[in-house]
C-alpha cells in the first residue's frame, strides 16, 4: 500500500498507546484522522486537540464517508460493531503491526523486543540518538517526558520501534538493528506455553538484518550461527560483550561504568532512572548508539538529562519524609524490578505498595509470581483485577493472589476505598503498580495525601 495516496484513515482503538503514536504519524503527514475508543482519556483529549476526530461509543452512523484505510488493534473484540461494519463492506483493513511493518520497510529500523523493558529502552535510545544529532523517528509504547509524546517525528533514515510480541506482531518487522531485553513467559493466551513464545522470539531474531543485541543469558535460547545478524550480548555482568559494572545508588540517580568488548570504558555515568533493570536497559541503548557512532560526551549528557517515561518509575511526589512513585509494572518480574529499585534508593524506609492486577488470564497464569513479588513489600493494598480486553474467568479474582501471599501485612479493597485507607497510614515510600486505570488515580492520590506538593 502506498500511504502517500491516503487522505482519510480510521483507527479502531485510537486511544491505545501504540495506536495513538501511529495516528500522530499519519496526522503529521496531513491526513484526516478519525477513530473510536472506549474511554476518553488525557491522551485522546490531546489527539482531539491535535485535530483528530474521536468518538467513544460504537456507532457506524458516525463513521465518515471516504475512509481510505482502517487500522485496528487486536485488543478490540472481534464482535465490535464498527469492525464488523468495515469487514462486511470490504474496506481496506490492516492491523497496527502490519502498518508499522510497512513503514519500517522504507527506513532503517531499530526494533526493541522483550516482555519487559521495551518502552524504557526505546525511549532512552531515542533520546540518546537525538542528543547525538541522529534525528530519528520513534514510535514509543509510553509518553517519553523529554518529548511529552509517544511519537517523535524525525528527518533521518533511522526509526526506533517497539517490537511487540502480543499477537506475534513483531514478525511484521525486518529491522536492521534489534535489542531483545527479555523472554519471560507472558501472553500465554496467545502462545499457549512459554516454549512456543520463545520459539517465536527466535524467529524474530532470524529476521534481523545487521546487528542483534541480546541480554546476557538469552543467547542460550538460539543457535547464533544460524542468524544473519552480528550478535552480541549486553548486561550488568563482565561476561557480556557490552556491560555495565560498579553500579551504585546515589539517590535519586544511579551511577555505573560502561564498557565494550574492545576495551572502551565510560567511567562514572550518571543515569536518572534507578534500578539495575534500568541500568541494563541503558546498557543496550548505549551499545546501539556506539554502533551508530555516537560521541561519549553526548551519551553522558543524554543519560544525565533523561527525564523518564510516564508511569515507568515516575516520581509523582517527593517530600522530605515521603516519596510517591508510580509504575506500569504488570508482570511479576516487572513488579520485582520496581520494588527492588525503590528498596535500593530507600533501604531504611517502609515501602507501601498498591497493586492492580491486569487481565484475568495473566493473573491466572502468574498467580505464584505475583504473590512472591508482592511479598517483597512491607505492606500491600491489593485492588480488583483490571479486565482490559477480557471477560471474567471463573474463579480468577485478586483473592487468588492474596491467598498465596506470605506477607501478613496485606489488605484487599476497592479503588473507592483506597485513598481513605492510605490516609490512615504514615507513608514513607508509596508505590502504585499496574497497567490498568490505577495510573489515572495518581493525581487524586497526590492531591488528597500530599496537598502541599
LINBEL-V513635 format. One record per run of one state. SS is the DSSP state (A for helix, B for strand, O for the rest). FROM is the first residue (numbers start at 0). LEN is the number of residues. Records with the same first field share a line. If there is no record, write none. Layout:
SS=FROM-LEN, FROM-LEN
//
This chain:
O=0-2, 5-2, 12-4, 28-3, 36-5, 49-3, 55-4, 62-6, 72-8, 88-4, 105-2, 113-4, 131-5, 144-4, 152-5, 163-2, 172-4, 180-7, 191-2, 205-5, 215-2, 221-2, 226-3, 235-6, 250-2, 260-4, 271-4, 291-4, 305-3, 309-2, 312-1, 318-4, 327-4, 345-5, 358-1, 365-1, 374-4, 386-12, 404-5, 412-2, 423-5, 433-3, 449-4
A=2-3, 16-12, 41-8, 59-3, 80-8, 95-10, 117-14, 165-7, 187-4, 193-12, 217-4, 223-3, 275-16, 295-10, 331-14, 359-6, 366-8, 398-6, 414-9, 436-13
B=7-5, 31-5, 52-3, 68-4, 92-3, 107-6, 136-8, 148-4, 157-6, 176-4, 210-5, 229-6, 241-9, 252-8, 264-7, 308-1, 311-1, 313-5, 322-5, 350-8, 378-8, 409-3, 428-5
//
